[in-house]
Amino acid sequence: MKAWDWDRLDEVQRLFLTVGGVAVQKTIEHTRYMNKRNFSNLNLSGAKLSQADFSDSILVGSRFDRADLRKVNLEAAKIMGSSFWKANLSWIEATGADMRLCMFEDADLTEAVLNHARLTSAELRNAILMRAEANGANLEGAHLQDTLLESIELEGAVLRIAQLERAALPCANLRNADLRGANLTHADLRGADLTGAVLEGACLEGAKLASTDLDENGVSLRSALSQREPARARPLAELASARWNRLSFEGRDITRTT
């Protein structure tokens, strides 16, 4: 069962899963160690679970909408199909976690550690991933429209056919990332490091690329806590395999002639 199948449950089933969620919250008041357990399909909406240890646990199809999950340990956890709508996941440790088909719309993942996590087809629209670490993560087919990804680490990540329209990626590390077929229409890539990134078939229509982290008014696009320096923009000649007719390069509007 996926978290969004909740409406298909009858009242008794909903009550049972909600009571189970309340029991988890009560247990956490006495111990933060909840690792290597099965918490699938529970309703933990609005739960206060900060600093809990769910590493190696199974949380498939659970609801964490608006939950407080700051500094939670989800390392190697199986969380497929769970919902984290508007949840606070700042500073979580989720290295190697299986988050396929999870819903993180409007969630806060500031400085989250998602290295080598599986986020295939995850829903991350309007989410905040400032200064997050997702090196080697699999985000194939993920929805990242209007997402804030400033200074994110995505080195070696898989972003094939990911939807990144209007995503803010200033000073992002995309070295050696696989962006084949990704949609980066109107994405902000100023100061982003695209060294070695595979851009074949990626859509860069209306995207902004520059060797600076400053916007049109000279204001830095980097947050004060960012430790990344703006990288040099990928040369226009190396964008030939991508799809675009017009984009902004070093502050100039460029129209493709071939």
Backbone bond lengths (Angstrom), bond angles and torsions (degrees), N, CA, C in turn:
res aa  C-N    CA-C-N  psi(-1)  N-CA   C-N-CA  omega(-1)  CA-C   N-CA-C  phi
1 M - - - 1.459 - - 1.520 110.47 -
2 K 1.341 116.88 138.48 1.449 122.18 174.39 1.527 108.71 -96.20
3 A 1.327 115.84 156.29 1.465 120.14 -176.95 1.521 111.85 -57.28
4 W 1.355 116.35 -34.03 1.457 118.13 -176.96 1.534 112.89 -79.67
5 D 1.337 117.40 3.88 1.465 120.89 172.53 1.532 111.55 -84.39
6 W 1.324 117.17 5.21 1.466 123.15 -176.34 1.530 111.99 -53.27
7 D 1.339 115.94 -40.15 1.467 119.71 -177.05 1.528 112.19 -66.27
8 R 1.299 117.69 -16.01 1.460 120.62 -179.86 1.534 112.57 -85.78
9 L 1.324 116.28 -10.54 1.463 119.89 -178.32 1.527 110.91 -81.90
10 D 1.331 115.81 151.49 1.460 118.53 175.06 1.528 109.43 -84.97
11 E 1.310 117.79 175.05 1.465 122.26 -174.48 1.522 112.44 -62.13
12 V 1.322 117.30 -37.83 1.465 120.80 -179.86 1.523 110.66 -66.01
13 Q 1.317 116.67 -42.78 1.462 120.15 179.54 1.530 110.94 -64.51
14 R 1.311 116.38 -42.47 1.469 120.18 178.55 1.530 110.82 -62.11
15 L 1.329 116.38 -43.70 1.461 120.76 179.60 1.529 110.27 -61.17
16 F 1.325 116.80 -44.55 1.461 121.25 -178.70 1.529 111.03 -60.21
17 L 1.339 117.42 -45.15 1.457 121.64 -178.25 1.527 111.76 -71.53
18 T 1.333 116.60 -31.50 1.469 119.85 177.46 1.521 110.77 -71.64
19 V 1.331 117.04 -42.12 1.474 120.80 176.70 1.526 109.97 -60.47
20 G 1.333 116.56 -39.86 1.462 120.32 177.32 1.514 111.52 -61.42
21 G 1.336 116.41 -39.38 1.462 120.67 177.60 1.515 112.11 -65.20
22 V 1.328 116.54 -40.76 1.471 120.76 177.86 1.531 110.17 -62.69
23 A 1.328 116.41 -38.78 1.466 120.49 179.26 1.523 110.92 -62.77
24 V 1.328 116.58 -38.93 1.468 120.22 177.55 1.526 110.18 -62.82
25 Q 1.327 117.34 -44.80 1.460 120.92 179.54 1.526 111.53 -60.86
26 K 1.328 117.17 -41.08 1.463 120.75 179.61 1.527 110.60 -65.80
27 T 1.318 116.10 -38.52 1.471 120.00 179.63 1.525 110.62 -63.99
28 I 1.356 116.25 -39.12 1.457 120.49 -178.31 1.530 111.77 -66.47
29 E 1.319 117.74 -21.61 1.464 119.95 176.28 1.527 111.23 -65.43
30 H 1.339 116.39 -20.69 1.474 120.96 -177.97 1.526 113.19 -108.82
31 T 1.341 117.25 -27.72 1.461 120.47 178.47 1.521 109.36 -150.23
32 R 1.328 115.55 139.54 1.459 120.47 178.74 1.531 111.34 -90.38
33 Y 1.299 117.60 -6.26 1.459 120.95 -174.06 1.524 110.36 -91.41
34 M 1.342 114.97 101.09 1.461 122.20 -179.07 1.529 110.13 -120.71
35 N 1.314 116.47 22.56 1.457 120.67 -174.09 1.531 112.32 -74.86
36 K 1.335 113.75 155.89 1.464 123.43 176.59 1.533 112.11 58.62
37 R 1.344 116.29 39.98 1.464 120.93 176.98 1.532 109.58 -126.99
38 N 1.319 115.97 168.43 1.462 120.88 -179.68 1.528 109.65 -108.58
39 F 1.342 115.59 114.80 1.462 121.75 179.10 1.527 110.35 -121.79
40 S 1.305 117.14 33.88 1.458 121.25 -175.31 1.527 112.24 -64.51
41 N 1.345 114.31 144.44 1.466 123.76 170.96 1.531 115.07 65.34
42 L 1.324 118.31 13.29 1.466 119.70 -179.24 1.527 111.32 -80.31
43 N 1.311 115.89 154.70 1.459 121.78 175.31 1.527 108.47 -97.99
44 L 1.335 115.62 104.39 1.458 121.61 179.83 1.527 110.28 -117.34
45 S 1.310 116.08 28.82 1.463 121.19 179.07 1.527 110.15 -59.81
46 G 1.330 116.17 131.21 1.453 121.44 178.81 1.519 114.71 72.65
47 A 1.322 118.09 5.87 1.466 121.02 -177.37 1.527 111.73 -69.83
48 K 1.324 115.75 147.97 1.463 122.05 176.18 1.526 107.42 -100.18
49 L 1.326 115.79 101.20 1.463 121.20 -172.52 1.527 112.34 -124.04
50 S 1.318 117.25 19.14 1.468 120.06 -175.00 1.525 111.94 -56.53
51 Q 1.335 114.88 137.54 1.471 125.37 176.90 1.532 113.46 69.31
52 A 1.321 117.98 10.63 1.473 119.80 176.25 1.525 109.73 -72.58
53 D 1.312 116.51 152.58 1.466 122.52 179.76 1.529 109.29 -107.12
54 F 1.349 115.75 103.39 1.468 122.03 177.24 1.527 110.36 -109.17
55 S 1.316 117.68 22.11 1.464 119.91 -177.32 1.528 110.60 -59.93
56 D 1.326 115.35 140.46 1.471 122.91 179.21 1.529 112.99 62.40
57 S 1.329 117.95 13.58 1.466 120.71 179.19 1.529 110.74 -90.33
58 I 1.329 114.87 166.64 1.462 121.54 177.95 1.521 107.97 -110.62
59 L 1.341 116.02 117.91 1.462 121.70 -177.70 1.524 109.94 -128.04
60 V 1.303 116.39 37.03 1.461 122.16 -175.03 1.531 111.34 -64.36
61 G 1.338 116.08 132.23 1.461 120.73 173.62 1.510 115.78 67.84
62 S 1.327 118.18 20.65 1.463 120.57 -179.07 1.525 111.34 -90.54
63 R 1.333 115.82 161.39 1.465 121.67 179.87 1.528 109.63 -109.63
64 F 1.342 114.77 120.92 1.462 121.39 177.89 1.530 109.92 -121.81
65 D 1.307 118.34 26.50 1.456 121.67 -177.17 1.527 110.85 -57.13
66 R 1.339 115.54 129.51 1.474 123.75 179.63 1.532 113.14 60.31
67 A 1.320 118.02 17.03 1.466 120.75 -179.73 1.530 111.17 -77.32
68 D 1.318 116.07 153.73 1.465 122.79 175.53 1.526 107.66 -95.25
69 L 1.339 115.92 104.34 1.464 121.56 -177.19 1.531 111.28 -118.83
70 R 1.298 116.75 25.70 1.459 120.10 -179.16 1.533 111.63 -58.30
71 K 1.325 115.42 132.08 1.468 123.32 176.48 1.528 113.21 61.52
72 V 1.321 117.09 22.65 1.469 120.48 176.78 1.525 109.45 -74.78
73 N 1.326 116.32 144.19 1.461 121.76 177.10 1.528 108.54 -95.85
74 L 1.343 115.59 112.67 1.469 122.14 178.47 1.528 110.55 -118.47
75 E 1.308 116.05 23.24 1.461 120.25 -176.51 1.528 110.67 -58.72
76 A 1.351 115.19 126.68 1.469 123.42 177.85 1.530 113.29 61.53
77 A 1.326 117.95 16.15 1.467 121.03 179.25 1.529 110.14 -76.83
78 K 1.321 116.03 152.60 1.466 122.30 176.87 1.533 107.54 -103.43
79 I 1.340 115.24 110.42 1.462 120.35 -170.00 1.530 110.55 -125.73
80 M 1.304 118.75 20.53 1.457 121.98 -172.25 1.528 112.42 -54.15
81 G 1.324 115.57 136.52 1.454 120.62 173.48 1.508 115.80 71.02
82 S 1.332 118.33 16.37 1.470 120.74 179.21 1.526 110.41 -89.70
83 S 1.318 116.21 158.81 1.462 121.64 -178.52 1.529 110.63 -112.32
84 F 1.351 114.84 128.14 1.466 121.83 179.00 1.527 109.59 -124.72
85 W 1.318 117.51 38.52 1.456 121.37 -177.62 1.530 110.81 -58.74
86 K 1.323 115.14 123.40 1.474 123.06 179.36 1.533 113.22 56.51
87 A 1.311 117.28 23.94 1.469 120.67 177.47 1.526 110.00 -81.04
88 N 1.322 115.99 155.51 1.463 121.78 176.72 1.527 108.50 -100.84
89 L 1.336 115.40 105.46 1.466 121.85 -179.72 1.527 111.24 -114.17
90 S 1.317 116.65 28.17 1.467 120.55 179.40 1.527 110.79 -59.24
91 W 1.321 115.61 136.27 1.472 123.88 174.61 1.538 113.95 63.32
92 I 1.331 118.08 22.75 1.464 118.51 176.58 1.526 110.18 -70.96
93 E 1.314 116.38 154.69 1.466 123.29 172.56 1.526 106.44 -109.07
94 A 1.347 115.98 108.21 1.464 120.03 -176.56 1.525 111.52 -131.85
95 T 1.320 115.73 35.35 1.460 119.64 178.02 1.530 110.42 -58.38
96 G 1.324 116.26 128.66 1.457 120.53 176.52 1.514 115.09 72.68
97 A 1.325 118.34 8.61 1.468 120.92 -179.32 1.532 110.40 -72.02
98 D 1.330 115.79 148.01 1.462 121.48 177.10 1.523 108.25 -98.15
99 M 1.331 116.48 102.04 1.461 122.98 -175.82 1.521 111.70 -116.31
100 R 1.297 116.74 28.62 1.459 119.99 -179.79 1.537 110.85 -59.23
101 L 1.341 114.59 137.22 1.468 121.96 176.27 1.527 113.92 63.55
102 C 1.329 117.11 15.95 1.470 118.98 177.21 1.530 110.34 -76.31
103 M 1.309 116.06 155.43 1.444 122.49 179.99 1.530 110.41 -111.29
104 F 1.356 115.91 111.77 1.463 121.90 -178.71 1.530 111.00 -117.95
105 E 1.306 117.91 26.30 1.455 119.80 -177.39 1.531 110.61 -59.37
106 D 1.348 115.13 130.88 1.472 122.69 179.35 1.532 113.00 64.23
107 A 1.318 118.38 14.46 1.471 121.30 179.88 1.524 110.70 -82.98
108 D 1.324 116.17 156.73 1.466 122.59 178.35 1.525 108.97 -106.33
109 L 1.354 115.62 110.37 1.466 121.47 178.21 1.524 110.56 -117.20
110 T 1.316 116.45 37.33 1.458 121.34 179.28 1.533 110.57 -55.81
111 E 1.331 115.57 126.42 1.467 123.01 177.66 1.534 112.83 57.02
112 A 1.320 116.50 25.90 1.469 119.89 174.66 1.516 110.23 -69.26
113 V 1.325 117.50 146.18 1.465 122.58 177.01 1.520 107.68 -103.27
114 L 1.338 115.43 110.26 1.455 122.31 -175.06 1.529 111.07 -124.83
115 N 1.310 116.78 26.84 1.455 120.51 -177.34 1.529 111.09 -57.70
116 H 1.333 115.40 128.89 1.475 122.99 177.59 1.534 112.81 60.80
117 A 1.315 117.03 18.90 1.468 119.85 175.90 1.528 109.39 -75.74
118 R 1.323 115.86 155.58 1.470 121.81 178.40 1.522 108.03 -103.21
119 L 1.331 115.02 109.79 1.461 121.46 -177.72 1.528 110.67 -122.05
120 T 1.305 116.42 31.48 1.457 121.78 -179.38 1.525 110.81 -55.81
121 S 1.331 116.07 128.06 1.470 123.16 177.90 1.524 113.44 58.49
122 A 1.325 117.70 21.38 1.464 120.56 177.43 1.526 110.15 -70.28
123 E 1.313 116.24 150.85 1.460 123.32 179.48 1.527 108.76 -100.22
124 L 1.354 116.09 110.30 1.462 121.04 -175.95 1.531 111.82 -127.56
125 R 1.308 117.46 26.45 1.463 119.74 -179.90 1.533 110.58 -59.65
126 N 1.336 114.67 136.37 1.468 121.86 175.90 1.530 113.63 61.14
127 A 1.316 117.26 15.02 1.468 120.09 178.60 1.534 109.94 -79.72
128 I 1.319 115.75 162.99 1.468 121.97 177.68 1.528 108.26 -112.21
129 L 1.346 115.83 119.06 1.465 120.47 177.24 1.526 110.43 -127.65
130 M 1.307 116.19 38.95 1.456 120.55 179.70 1.528 110.89 -60.00
131 R 1.321 115.35 129.68 1.477 123.42 175.74 1.539 112.13 58.46
132 A 1.314 117.25 21.86 1.467 120.31 176.49 1.517 110.22 -74.29
133 E 1.322 116.54 159.87 1.460 122.31 177.05 1.523 108.52 -114.71
134 A 1.341 116.11 117.01 1.456 120.86 179.53 1.528 110.15 -136.27
135 N 1.322 115.39 40.19 1.460 120.22 179.46 1.526 110.20 -62.93
136 G 1.328 116.01 131.04 1.453 120.06 178.39 1.505 114.77 71.58
137 A 1.326 118.00 7.57 1.470 121.15 -179.74 1.524 110.19 -73.39
138 N 1.324 115.82 153.73 1.464 121.17 177.35 1.523 109.25 -104.80
139 L 1.335 115.24 107.38 1.463 122.24 -179.95 1.529 110.58 -115.98
140 E 1.311 116.29 29.55 1.457 119.53 -178.90 1.528 110.34 -59.79
141 G 1.340 115.43 127.82 1.454 120.37 178.54 1.515 115.02 71.45
142 A 1.332 117.72 9.37 1.469 120.36 -179.71 1.526 110.41 -71.34
143 H 1.322 115.65 151.88 1.464 121.86 178.58 1.532 108.60 -101.88
144 L 1.331 115.21 110.68 1.459 121.53 -176.20 1.531 111.07 -124.96
145 Q 1.321 116.76 30.31 1.454 119.88 179.71 1.531 110.98 -63.58
146 D 1.346 115.37 134.00 1.472 122.43 176.66 1.529 112.80 60.96
147 T 1.321 116.44 22.74 1.466 120.87 -178.66 1.525 110.72 -86.57
148 L 1.333 116.63 144.01 1.461 122.27 178.85 1.525 108.75 -93.16
149 L 1.349 115.54 110.44 1.461 121.80 -174.70 1.531 110.81 -123.07
150 E 1.289 116.42 31.97 1.472 120.91 -178.01 1.531 111.56 -59.99
151 S 1.333 115.61 129.15 1.468 122.92 176.56 1.529 113.60 60.86
152 I 1.332 118.32 21.80 1.461 120.99 178.76 1.527 110.70 -72.23
153 E 1.318 116.69 148.33 1.461 122.76 176.32 1.534 108.07 -98.78
154 L 1.345 115.72 112.80 1.459 121.27 -179.73 1.531 110.59 -129.30
155 E 1.308 115.77 32.02 1.469 118.60 -177.26 1.530 110.26 -64.27
156 G 1.337 115.31 127.47 1.457 120.33 178.86 1.520 114.24 71.79
157 A 1.317 117.66 9.73 1.467 120.62 -178.54 1.530 110.84 -75.54
158 V 1.317 115.49 154.42 1.462 121.62 177.08 1.527 108.42 -99.93
159 L 1.337 115.89 116.16 1.458 121.89 -179.72 1.528 110.50 -126.06
160 R 1.321 116.41 30.05 1.455 119.91 179.48 1.531 110.47 -58.11
161 I 1.318 115.64 135.32 1.475 125.63 179.69 1.535 113.12 48.57
162 A 1.323 116.66 24.38 1.470 120.06 175.07 1.530 108.90 -72.49
163 Q 1.326 116.18 149.07 1.455 122.18 -179.85 1.528 108.90 -99.54
164 L 1.337 116.21 107.36 1.461 121.74 -175.18 1.534 111.60 -122.17
165 E 1.330 116.81 29.95 1.455 118.91 179.95 1.534 110.45 -59.16
166 R 1.332 114.50 131.11 1.478 122.88 176.71 1.530 113.06 61.67
167 A 1.312 117.09 15.51 1.470 119.95 177.83 1.530 110.20 -69.25
168 A 1.321 116.07 142.28 1.462 121.78 178.58 1.523 108.82 -96.62
169 L 1.346 116.02 110.19 1.465 121.75 -175.77 1.526 112.76 -123.13
170 P 1.333 119.31 34.12 1.466 118.45 -179.47 1.527 111.48 -62.21
171 C 1.330 114.90 132.91 1.473 122.42 178.30 1.537 112.78 62.28
172 A 1.324 117.09 20.85 1.464 119.79 176.67 1.526 110.06 -71.75
173 N 1.321 116.21 147.47 1.466 121.52 175.52 1.521 108.46 -97.02
174 L 1.340 115.98 104.06 1.458 122.02 -179.87 1.534 110.33 -115.68
175 R 1.315 116.60 26.30 1.455 120.24 -179.76 1.527 110.51 -58.78
176 N 1.339 115.20 129.24 1.470 122.02 176.81 1.530 113.76 60.18
177 A 1.314 117.59 18.20 1.466 120.41 177.16 1.524 109.92 -75.27
178 D 1.313 116.51 151.28 1.459 122.49 178.34 1.523 108.38 -97.88
179 L 1.337 116.11 103.42 1.457 121.98 -177.43 1.528 111.79 -111.03
180 R 1.311 117.31 23.07 1.458 120.47 -178.63 1.536 110.79 -60.05
181 G 1.325 115.02 125.05 1.454 120.30 177.86 1.515 115.10 73.62
182 A 1.322 117.50 4.57 1.465 120.02 179.71 1.525 110.71 -70.40
183 N 1.307 116.59 149.59 1.456 121.62 179.14 1.528 109.14 -102.72
184 L 1.341 116.17 105.39 1.462 122.81 -178.87 1.525 110.82 -112.40
185 T 1.320 116.53 30.52 1.461 121.35 -179.61 1.528 110.38 -57.00
186 H 1.341 115.98 124.39 1.465 123.37 179.06 1.539 112.81 59.34
187 A 1.306 117.26 23.19 1.471 120.31 175.78 1.523 109.70 -75.29
188 D 1.336 116.54 150.04 1.463 122.23 178.45 1.529 108.20 -99.19
189 L 1.337 115.64 106.95 1.462 121.80 -177.27 1.529 111.26 -113.88
190 R 1.321 116.75 22.23 1.465 119.68 179.79 1.528 110.42 -65.90
191 G 1.313 114.76 127.50 1.469 120.43 -179.42 1.510 113.94 78.08
192 A 1.345 117.90 -0.38 1.466 121.09 -179.74 1.526 110.77 -76.10
193 D 1.316 116.20 145.81 1.465 122.21 -179.95 1.527 108.92 -96.67
194 L 1.331 116.27 107.56 1.463 122.02 -179.41 1.532 111.35 -107.20
195 T 1.314 116.55 20.92 1.459 120.59 -179.75 1.523 110.64 -59.09
196 G 1.324 116.50 123.09 1.456 120.67 176.95 1.510 114.83 75.22
197 A 1.333 117.94 -0.42 1.468 120.24 179.50 1.529 109.83 -69.14
198 V 1.323 115.86 140.80 1.465 121.39 179.06 1.519 108.02 -89.62
199 L 1.344 116.58 115.69 1.458 121.88 -173.43 1.523 112.69 -112.86
200 E 1.300 118.16 12.77 1.458 121.26 -177.28 1.535 110.99 -59.51
201 G 1.325 115.42 119.94 1.458 120.33 178.10 1.511 114.81 78.00
202 A 1.331 118.27 -0.08 1.467 120.47 177.90 1.524 109.86 -71.38
203 C 1.309 117.45 142.97 1.464 121.46 179.55 1.532 109.70 -94.63
204 L 1.328 116.25 117.09 1.463 121.93 179.99 1.529 111.67 -113.37
205 E 1.320 116.63 21.44 1.457 120.37 -178.37 1.532 111.05 -58.76
206 G 1.339 115.89 122.50 1.454 120.81 178.12 1.517 114.90 73.59
207 A 1.325 117.68 6.17 1.475 120.88 -179.95 1.524 110.39 -70.94
208 K 1.332 116.22 157.83 1.461 121.92 178.40 1.519 109.16 -113.55
209 L 1.351 115.97 120.55 1.458 121.60 177.65 1.522 108.67 -124.81
210 A 1.317 117.43 132.35 1.457 121.61 -179.66 1.520 109.72 -160.43
211 S 1.318 115.84 159.76 1.465 121.90 179.28 1.524 110.74 -91.84
212 T 1.289 116.85 35.11 1.463 122.24 -177.93 1.520 109.93 -145.22
213 D 1.314 115.06 160.11 1.473 119.71 175.75 1.527 110.50 -108.03
214 L 1.337 116.75 17.28 1.458 120.89 -178.26 1.517 110.84 -98.85
215 D 1.345 116.42 141.46 1.466 119.80 177.02 1.526 110.04 -84.17
216 E 1.332 116.38 -170.74 1.461 121.10 -175.56 1.529 112.41 -63.91
217 N 1.335 117.35 -21.46 1.467 121.17 -179.28 1.525 112.59 -100.53
218 G 1.335 116.00 9.51 1.457 119.87 178.72 1.511 114.23 80.15
219 V 1.339 116.94 12.65 1.464 121.71 179.62 1.523 109.31 -92.50
220 S 1.335 116.33 136.55 1.459 120.34 -178.24 1.523 111.15 -66.29
221 L 1.332 115.44 137.57 1.462 121.69 176.65 1.521 111.10 -88.22
222 R 1.320 116.17 -6.60 1.466 120.39 179.33 1.517 110.84 -87.56
223 S 1.324 116.22 144.41 1.460 120.19 173.91 1.529 109.37 -74.50
224 A 1.309 115.83 159.09 1.464 120.61 -176.33 1.527 112.53 -61.38
225 L 1.340 117.09 -27.57 1.468 120.96 -177.10 1.527 113.53 -89.02
226 S 1.319 116.78 -3.16 1.463 119.81 -179.20 1.520 111.21 -69.25
227 Q 1.319 116.03 135.74 1.466 121.42 177.34 1.531 111.64 -105.28
228 R 1.311 117.17 3.04 1.461 120.63 179.92 1.526 110.90 -87.09
229 E 1.324 115.47 142.59 1.450 122.18 174.62 1.519 108.44 -99.42
230 P 1.332 117.79 147.88 1.466 119.43 179.28 1.528 111.32 -62.25
231 A 1.324 115.83 135.97 1.462 121.34 179.36 1.526 109.94 -92.62
232 R 1.320 116.46 159.79 1.456 121.03 176.36 1.524 109.09 -68.11
233 A 1.318 115.81 140.08 1.459 120.35 179.91 1.526 110.31 -64.72
234 R 1.312 116.00 144.34 1.458 121.50 175.91 1.535 108.22 -62.13
235 P 1.339 119.27 131.13 1.473 121.15 -179.88 1.524 111.74 -55.00
236 L 1.326 116.56 144.38 1.453 121.06 -178.88 1.531 112.18 -56.18
237 A 1.326 116.06 -35.66 1.460 119.86 -178.85 1.516 112.02 -62.13
238 E 1.344 116.41 -25.54 1.461 120.20 -179.14 1.526 112.45 -87.95
239 L 1.333 115.79 2.57 1.463 120.52 177.47 1.520 111.66 -100.92
240 A 1.330 115.67 9.74 1.459 120.29 -175.09 1.524 112.79 -64.05
241 S 1.334 117.39 -31.03 1.466 119.81 -177.28 1.525 112.29 -80.39
242 A 1.327 116.63 -10.32 1.463 121.02 177.45 1.523 109.96 -85.64
243 R 1.332 116.00 163.43 1.459 121.46 179.93 1.533 109.77 -100.26
244 W 1.316 117.09 120.65 1.456 121.60 176.10 1.523 110.13 -169.35
245 N 1.307 116.13 148.73 1.463 122.05 173.16 1.520 110.61 -109.57
246 R 1.359 115.23 -36.56 1.457 120.14 177.53 1.517 109.74 -140.22
247 L 1.320 115.24 141.01 1.462 121.12 173.57 1.517 109.10 -154.59
248 S 1.337 115.76 171.41 1.463 121.21 178.17 1.520 108.56 -103.84
249 F 1.347 115.71 123.21 1.464 120.44 -178.24 1.524 108.85 -127.82
250 E 1.327 116.35 118.42 1.468 122.88 -178.12 1.538 111.02 52.77
251 G 1.341 114.99 39.91 1.455 119.85 176.09 1.517 114.97 83.48
252 R 1.339 117.70 -0.45 1.466 121.40 180.00 1.519 109.95 -111.77
253 D 1.341 116.62 140.84 1.451 121.08 174.97 1.525 108.55 -78.27
254 I 1.328 115.27 124.13 1.462 120.72 -177.18 1.522 108.75 -113.34
255 T 1.320 116.22 131.96 1.451 122.33 174.98 1.520 108.94 -109.48
256 R 1.298 116.47 129.16 1.463 120.92 -178.35 1.530 109.35 -69.63
257 T 1.313 116.17 136.41 1.473 120.43 -177.98 1.519 111.91 -106.53
258 T 1.321 118.30 -12.36 1.472 119.67 -179.18 1.516 109.11 -128.10
